[in-house]
Amino acid sequence: MAAMMGPKNMVLAISCVDCHGCIMVRQCQSNTCPKAGVCTQDESLRAKFTGNADKVVNLITFYAQEVREILAEIGAHSLDDVIGRADLLTQVSRGSAHLDDLDLNPMLITVDGADKIVYDRNKPRNAVPDTLDAQIVKDAARFLEDGEKMQLSYAVQNTLRTIGTRVSSHIVKNFGMRNALQPDHLTVKLEGSAGQSLGAFAAPGLKLEVSGDANDYVGKGLSGGTIVVKPAQVSPLTASENVIIGNTVLYGATDGYLFAAGRSGERFAVRNSGAKVVIEGCGSNGCEYMTGGVAVILGSIGANFGAGMTGGMAYLYDPSGEALTNMNLETLVTCPVTVAHWEAQLLDLLQRHLAETGSRKANMILQNWDVEKGHFLQVCPKEMLNKLTHPISLEATAVPAE
């Protein structure tokens, strides 16, 4: 937070930690953050950021002061005096008739006895159940204490969030971030629908296998772990035609693997800087601002694919030839996969995807590899061309049809 001026004329400069303030600038990848110097590693730009804890305290203090003034204006002594007082509320116009189509009158009714409501601030709060990770940490004691290879199984539901994050903290604490653990040293098998942020910040040595589906933010900040999501065996759905993981998958991931036998939602692999992933289709803004890693997509993509992508590599299975119309080609070049090094990388990930998920789509492609490899489009950021250890087939660069 930057400097603030008085409760009635408060001026805030909000840092763009999530880039909502300057999303249209589209230059985060250029290391030239134009706002508060947050999204940059350039020390001269970082110096623009003047935030500290005291300014946050000031902000909350101003909030409290303004609430006091508003209460005084309506003759109330405290928040307790206005609890239940719907008569003090009125619907505010949003500025245009077509925006004011929501009737809030049913919410503005003062119920009988509202003036006698007393809020008991001493009543105990509802207990918040611990995460599944607490149980995983307990059950994985032999692994965490002695390094014993283990496999655990649980049923999940979508209220169970950030599965794998707490146990990853224990892995790093006990074995280090660059440990010598096998990729599946601790395998956690899950059946059902996993909640948000499955495998967030998952560390090396942890493997999460979901038989079912998962919500948004799968693999957020993935840091070396492995995540596998595949349909339940009894599912009648065609995996490659249905979404199996939600939006904003692998946001800010730095390392590790994700294999998902199904489609992903929007903003897939945004800001991925090192993870390798195979999925079977994605929504809009895929691989946006991606700076590293490898993405293999065995299905259709949404609009604005690869916007601001400055690193890593993507492979799109595109037998219909429609992918180029959904790509943001300002920073990208595309070509067939004809160089042996890149073909080997793609083939290895496809084989792992099949082994991990049993994907029918991957199996079909691999069974007819000599033909199907010609349907892949290799996507490389222009900024990477002079940094590649192996060249790509620039002479066969694809261009979108007019």
N, C-alpha and C positions, 0 to 999 in steps of 0.2 A: 504494500500500500504506500502511496506517496503522500505528500502533505495534505492535511485537511483543514478547512477553514470554517469554523463555527457550525453549530447544529442547524441553523436556519439557512445557511448558504454553504453547505458542505460540498467541497470539490474533491473528488476521488480520482486518482489515476490507478486503475486496477491493472496489476501485472497480467500479462497474457500467458499464464501458465498453461492453459489449455487452448491458446491461440484463437479463442472466440473473438477477441477484440480486433484482430487484424487478419482474419481468415482469408479475406479477399486479396491481401497483398501477395500471397503465394510465394514468399521468398524465405521461409524458415530454413529451407535446405541450403541457402546461400550463405549462412552464417552472418547475416546482416540484419538481425532483429531490429525493426524500426521503432519499436515501442519501448518497453521498459528494460530491454537487454536481458530477458530471461532465456529465450530460446537461442542461445549462442554460446560458443566457447571462446570468443574473442574477448580478451580482458578489457580492451578499451570500450567495448560495447556493454560488457557486464557492469562496468562502472556506472552505467546509466541507472542501474537498479539500486534504489536507495531505501528499499523496504527494511524494516526491522520490527521486532516484537512490540516495541513501545507504540508504534503507529497503529498496530492492530488494537492495542488496549485503548488508544485514543478513539478509534472508530467505534468500538463498542460503547465507550463512555458517551460519545455524541448520540448514539442511538438511544441510550437510556435517558439522556437529557431531553431529547425531542419527544419521547414518549411521555415524560413528566409534563411537558408543556401542553401537549395535546389533551392529556387527562385534565389538566387545570382549566383549559378552555371550555370543557364540557361539564365542569363542576364535580369531577370525580377525584377522590383522594388517592386511589390506588387501582391497580388492575382488577383487584377483587370486586370493586364497585361496578365494573362494566361486564363481568362475566354473565352471559345470558341476555344481555341488553341488545337484542336485535333491532329495537326501535331506534338505536343510534346509527344504524347502517342504512346506506342508500346505494342503489346501483349507479355506477358512473358510466357515462357514455365513452365508448372507445373511439369516437370521432367520426363515425360514418354509419349510416342506417344499415348497410349490409353487414356491418360488424356487430351491431347491437341486436342480434337475433336470438340471444339467449335470455330467457325470462328467469330472473333470480328471485322473483317475489316469494315463491314457496320457502326460500331460505330466510326471508326477512320478517317472518312472523314471530312475535314475542309470545312465548308459551305462558300459561298461567303459572304463577309462582316463581317466575324468572328473577323477580326482585328479592327473593328469599334464598337464592342459590348461594351456598357457602362452599368454597373450594378448600378441601382439607389438604394442606401442604405437608402434613406429617404422615399421611398414609403411605404405606410401603409401595414402591414401584413394582411394576410387573417384572418378574424375573426374565432375563434374556437367556435362552438356552445356549450352551456353548456350541462351538462349531464341531463338525465331524472330525476336523483335524485334531481336536483334543483327544478323541478316542483313538485316532490313528497313532498319535504320538505315544499313547499308553500301550497300544497293542504292538507297536514296533520297537519296544524297549530293547529287545535283543539286537536288533539292527543298529539302533542308535548308540548303544553302549559297547557292543562287541563287534559290530560290522557284519553280523550274520545276514546272509541273503534271505529275504523273506517275501512272501506274497500274502496279501490281505484282501478280503472281499467284504463289500457292504452294499446295501440297498440305498439309493439316494432319491431325493425329491428336490424340486427347484428352490426350496427355501434353504437348502444347504449350499452356502456360498464359499468362495475362495478355498475350495478343497485342494490341499497340497501345499498351501502357502506357509502355514505354521510349521509343518513337518520339514519344509525346505529350510526354514530358519535353523532348525535343529541340525539338519544335515551340514549346513555351512559352519555352524558353531562347532560341531564335533569332528568334521572331516575336512573342512576348508572348501573354498569355492572351486579350486582346481584340484579336485580330489581324484583318487585312483579307483573310485567305485565303478562297477559295471553299470551300463545304462539302465538296466532293470534290477539293480541291486535290491531296491524296495519297489515291488510292483503292487499297486493298489487297484483292484478290479471293482468297478462300480456298475450297478444295474439300475436303470431308471432315467430320470431327467435331472441332470446336474444343474445347480443354480449358477448365478453369475460368477465370473472370474475363476472358472475351473483352471487349476494349474497356474494361477498368477505367480510369477517369479519362481516357478518350479526350478529346483537346483539339479545339477548333475547327480545321477544315481537314483533319481525318482522317476518312475514310469506310472502314468495314470491311464487306465483303460476303461472307457465307458461303453457299455452296451445299452444303447438308448439314444439320448441326445443331450445337448448342453445349451445353456443360455448365452447371453452376450459376454464379451470380453474373455473368451477362452484364450489361455496362454498370454494374458497381459503381462508384459515384462518377462516373458519366458527366458530363463537364464541357464539353460543347459539340460533341463529335464525333457522327457518324452511324453507326449499326449496322443492317445489314440481314441477316436470316437467312431463307433460303427453302429448300425441299426441292430436292434434286438433280433435274435434269430427267428422269432415268430412274426416279425414285421412283414406285412404283405406289400409294403411300398417299394417302388423302384428307387434305390438309394440315390442314384445320380440325378433324379428329377425332383428331389425333395430336400428342403433345408434341414440340416442336422445340427448345425452350430449357428449361433446368433450373430449379432453385429460386432464390429470393432474387434475382430479376432487378431491376436498377436500384436496388439498395440504396444509399440515400444519394446518388442522382444529383442534380445541380444544374442541368444544362442539356443540350441535345442531343436527338437523335431515335433511336428504335428502332422498326423495322418487322419483325415476325416473322410469317411465313405459317404459323401453327401455334399450338399451345397452349403455355402456360408452366406450370411447376410451382407449388409452394406459395410463399407469402410474396412474391408478385409486387409490385414497386414499393413495398416497405416503405421508409418514410422518403424516398421520392422528393420532392424539393423544387423541381423545375423542368423535368425532362425530359418530352418528349412521346412517346407510345408507342401503337402499334396492334398488338394481338395477337388471337388467335382463340379465346381461352378461358384460364382459369387455375384453379389449385387453391385451397386454403383460405388465409385471411388475406391476400387480395389488397388492395393499397392501404392496408395497416395503417400508421398513423402518417404517412400522406402529408401533406405540408404545402404542396405546390405542383406545377405541371406539369399535364399532361392525359393521361388513360389512356382509350383506346378499346378495348373488349373485344367481339369479334365472336362470342362463344360463351358457354357456361355458365361460372359461377363456383362456387368452393367455399365452404364455410362461413366465417362471420365476416368477410365482406367489409367493408372500410372501418372497422374498429375503430380508434378514436382518430384518424381522418382529420380534419384541421383546416384543410386548404388544398387548392388545386387543384380539378380537375373530372374526373369520370369519365362515360363514356357506355357503357351496356351494351346490346348487341343482345339483346333478350329476347322473341322472338316467342311463346314458350310461356308467358310470364308467371310464371316460377318464380324469378326473380332475388331478389325481395324476401324470400323465405323463407330465403335464405342471407346476408342483409345484417345488419350490426350497426347498427341505426338510432338508437343513443343519440346520435350526433353528426351524423347525416345527414338531409337531406331529399331526396326524389326526385320527379321530374315528367317529363312528356313533353317532347320537344325542339320547342318551338313558337316561341321567340324567334329572330328572324332572325340575330342576332349569333352565338348558340351553334350554330345550324344551319350557318352558314357555317364555323365552326371545325371542327365534326364532318365536314362535307363535304370540306373541304380535306385533313384528315388521311386520310380514306378514299381520296381520289384519289391522294395521295402513296403510300399503302400499296399501291394497285394498281400504280402506276407502278414502284415499287421492287421488289415481290415477284411481281407477276403473280397475285396472290391470286384464286382463283376465287370465294371467299366475298365478297370486296370487290366483285368484278365483278358478281356477282348482285345485291348490294344496290344498287349504283349504277345498274344497268340498270333497276331498278324503284324508284327513289328515292322517288317520290311516295307509294308504298305502304309501302315498307320503313322510311322515316324514322319512321313511326308506331310501329314496334316497338322504338325506342330509348328507354331510360330514362336520363334525366340525373340524375346523383348529385352533390349539392353539400353540403359541410360546413355545418352551421348557423352556425359562427363566421364564415363568409364572406359570409353574406347581406347584411350591412350594409356590405360592402366591395366588392361587385361593381360594375363600371362599367356593366354591363347586367343588368337584373333577370332572374329566371327565372320560370317559370309556376307560382307558388305556389298559385294558385287551383285548379290541377289536380294538386296533390301526391298521389302515389300512396301507399297504405297497404297493408300485407300483409294477405292474407285470413286470417280467423279459422280 
